[in-house]
Structures are given as C-alpha cells and as structure tokens.
Amino acid sequence: MNDALSQTKDSQTKDRELLSFRVGAQEFCVDIMIVREIRGWVQETPLPHAPSYVRGVVNLRGAVLSIIDLSERLGLGAADPTTQHVIIVAQIGAQTVGLLVSAVSDILTINDSMIQPTPAVAQGISSSYVQGLLTVENRMVSLLSTDKLVPTPELQAAA
C-alpha cells in the first residue's frame, strides 16, 4: 500500500526544467518549455502608443517579434539595454514574444515541492506575476507566471 502511495506522490512531483535569468540584480525563472531560443540584444523599432513595457519590435527571420522589457513590466524601471542583454524568445499562449533580460543564468531542475508560495506581504501586483519562490544554492529565484506577464489583448494592440 505504501509503495503505491509513494509512486503516486512521485508522479505528482515530476522534475521539470526552468531557465533562470537576471533582470537587474534579481533572479527569475520560467518553464524552459516556453523558450524557443536565446538571442543577443538588437535595437528594436519602437511602436507608437504601445504599453511602456513593450519596447517595440524586431525582425526575427522575417517575422515581427514584440519585445517586452521585463524590468519595466515587473516595476523595476525601464532597462537601458547593452550588448550584455539578451532576448529570450518565448512562446506564451498563441504569441511568440521576446523577453528582454539582463543575462541568462542557468537551467534549473526542480520538482513542484521545491516551489514556495509568495509571502502574504507581497500579495498584489508582484504576486500576480510571481507564481512562487525557489531557494537555489542560497539564492532566491522567483518563478514567473508568463501568461500574466504578457496579456494577449495588450500585445495584439501593440503589434
């Protein structure tokens, strides 16, 4: 009986991989399954009347790719991109978008039991973007809820 219960628990806490990256001095991560590629920073073409966190668009092999400034979106202030910045090309729902980040850090292998809830003090705007927190090698990494970071209606209006 215990073996069956143990096997059920193990299947519920399967390992998954996350891509971790820095936005300014903070570290975040997303499910690696949404990541299509990682590209170096290229200058974007601004879009009039776009939300402040939509930096503009770039040409990705003939397709128009909206660039989301994660620093601005997370309320950390607009990024001033340098050659060190990267764009994470991600598939979020039906949209392919570029997420501007300071640097990609690591690939983390975790199971769901490692994800801690967002503290009650941080409820509100930050908890709507942060799905949970991980402690990895004595550092805190915030797991982002990408579907809330990039709402479809706003992106369609910007593109």
N, C-alpha and C positions, 0 to 999 in steps of 0.2 A: 504494500500500500504506500509506504513512504517513497519507494522508488518511482512510482507513477506520479506522485505529487511533486517529487524533485524534478522529474523530466518535464512536467507541465510548467513548473516555475522557470526552468532553464530556457524553454522555448519562448516564454514571455519576455525574457531579458536577453535576447539575442544581441550579440555585439553588432555595432554599426560604426561607420567611419564618418568623421566630421573634419572639415577643413577649417583650421584656425588661422586667424589673421589679426593684424593690428589696425586699429583706427585711432590715430593719435597715440596716446600712452595706454589705451585699454585694449584688451584682447577679447575677441568674439569668435564664434564659430557657426557654421551652417552645415547641414547634411551634405556630404560630398556627392550624393546622387543628383543634386540640382546643378552641380558645377559642370559646365561644358568645356571650358578652357580658362587659362590664366594668361593675360596679355600685359605687355608693358604699357605705360601711360602714353597716350597720344592726345593731341589737342582736339577738343570737341568743338562742334558747331553749336552755339547757343540757340535756344528756341524762345521766341517771344512768348510772354505770358505763361511760361511753364512754372510749376511749383519751384520754390527756391532750392530744393534738394535735387531737382533734375538739372544737371549741369548742361545738358544738350545731347547731341547725337554724334556718333562716329560711323564710318563706313566699315562694316565687317564683312569682307569678301562679297560686296555687292548688296548686303542687307543693311538697313538702318538700325542701329543699336542705341537705345536710350541709355544714358549714363546717370546713375544715381549716386550722389555724394553721400555715403553712409555717415560720415561725420556730421554733415548738416542734418540728415534725416533723424539721427539719434540725438540731436540737440546739443552737439559738442562744438558747434561752429563750423563754418564752411572750410573745407580743405583748400590748401594752396598747393596743388599738385606739382611734384618734381619728377625727375626721371626715376626716382626710387619708388614712386607709387605704382600700383598695378590695378588692373581691371579684372575682376572675376566675372566671366561671362556665365550667367546662370539662367536656367530655365525655371521660371516661377509661374506656375499655372500654365496658361497658354502663351505667356510673354517670355521672350528672351531679352534679358537686360544686362547691362554692365554695372557692376558694383565697384565704385572707386574706394580703394582701401590703401592704407599706408604701406603694408607689406604682408605677404603670406608667411605664416609661421610654421605650420606643421600639419600633419594628418594625425588625428586622434582616433583611437579605437576605444569605444566606450560601450557600456550597456545602460539601459534606461535607469537602472537602480542607482547609477552614479549622478544622475541629474537631481539637483536640489531645487526646491521651489524658490521663486523670487521672494525676498523678505517682504513682510506686510508693510514695512515703512516705505518701500519702493513701489507700492501699488500706484496705479495711474498710468501716465504716459509710458514710463520705462517698462512697466510690466506688460504693456500691450505689444512691445517689440521683443522683449526678452522672455523666452519660453522657460528658461531655467538657468541654473548656475552649475558649473563644474569646478572641482578643485583638481588641478593637474600640476604635479610637481611643485607644490606650494604656491601656485598662482591661480587666480580666479579667472575663469573664462565664461563669458555669457553666451548661451545658446540662443541665437536669434530665431524668431518666428518670421520667416521670409514672406509668407503670404500677407502679413500685416504691414511689413515694410514697404511693399510695392503694391498699393491698391490698384486694381485694374482700371477703374474709371479715370483716375488721375493720369495714369500712363497713357491711356488711349487719347486723352485730351492733349497731352504733351507731344505725342508722336505724330 
